[in-house]
């Protein structure tokens, strides 16, 4: 799916972050820094800056390239080559990198690092999630690795606030079907959720309910059931930046 392009660009950005301040940006870096994604679920592309003539409906999480900001609107180009104007608050270039090895959550705006936060992870922190973890099998309370996105924001979480991720995603579903962990029906349901931009089923043998949430950084750094936990104040800081659709890349 073309909407996974944004996660690929996010991963490319990671490669350049350490040296970006020391070198002039390349054309690829400049292009990546202009890449945004649609956060509105009913967003239109308009022909004129006054937004009086909508002519293209943009999909949730669809990538667009920034051509020029113009006040409260932005002139953008779609991957199909259509150009026009969108409201500034209906697109974003915020994304999150989670490093299990470094125990860090990094909030990015394009190529810029906005802030970093210490984080706690799943009981078995350094292994990738494969199946549902339980009290009897806590080894599988693992934090998944891969490219995800925020599918829902929960301001009333028991862990202060939370960003629900789209785990299991299409890649997890394909693995689960291949390995005989889920049925064809469960696979189809996950894929339908992906195409609709809604939360996938959380009750399959692959597990679910993976979040970035508060109440973190206690004495034990590996205590969650697969979630990423940060300080409540750090969650509050990220809350104003992160929207539904924000990409989250989790690496080992």
HELIX and SHEET records of a PDB file:
HELIX    1   1 UNK A    2  UNK A    4  5                                   3    
HELIX    2   2 UNK A    5  UNK A   20  1                                  16    
HELIX    3   3 UNK A   27  UNK A   33  1                                   7    
HELIX    4   4 UNK A   88  UNK A   90  5                                   3    
HELIX    5   5 UNK A  138  UNK A  140  5                                   3    
HELIX    6   6 UNK A  170  UNK A  178  1                                   9    
HELIX    7   7 UNK A  184  UNK A  196  1                                  13    
HELIX    8   8 UNK A  232  UNK A  239  1                                   8    
SHEET    1   A 5 UNK A  83  UNK A  87  0                                        
SHEET    2   A 5 UNK A  73  UNK A  78 -1                                        
SHEET    3   A 5 UNK A  63  UNK A  70 -1                                        
SHEET    4   A 5 UNK A  35  UNK A  38 -1                                        
SHEET    5   A 5 UNK A  91  UNK A  92 -1                                        
SHEET    1   B 2 UNK A  43  UNK A  46  0                                        
SHEET    2   B 2 UNK A  54  UNK A  58 -1                                        
SHEET    1   C 8 UNK A 112  UNK A 118  0                                        
SHEET    2   C 8 UNK A 104  UNK A 109 -1                                        
SHEET    3   C 8 UNK A  94  UNK A  99 -1                                        
SHEET    4   C 8 UNK A 247  UNK A 251  1                                        
SHEET    5   C 8 UNK A 146  UNK A 154 -1                                        
SHEET    6   C 8 UNK A 162  UNK A 165 -1                                        
SHEET    7   C 8 UNK A 211  UNK A 213 -1                                        
SHEET    8   C 8 UNK A 228  UNK A 229  1                                        
SHEET    1   D 2 UNK A 121  UNK A 122  0                                        
SHEET    2   D 2 UNK A 222  UNK A 224  1                                        
END                                                                             
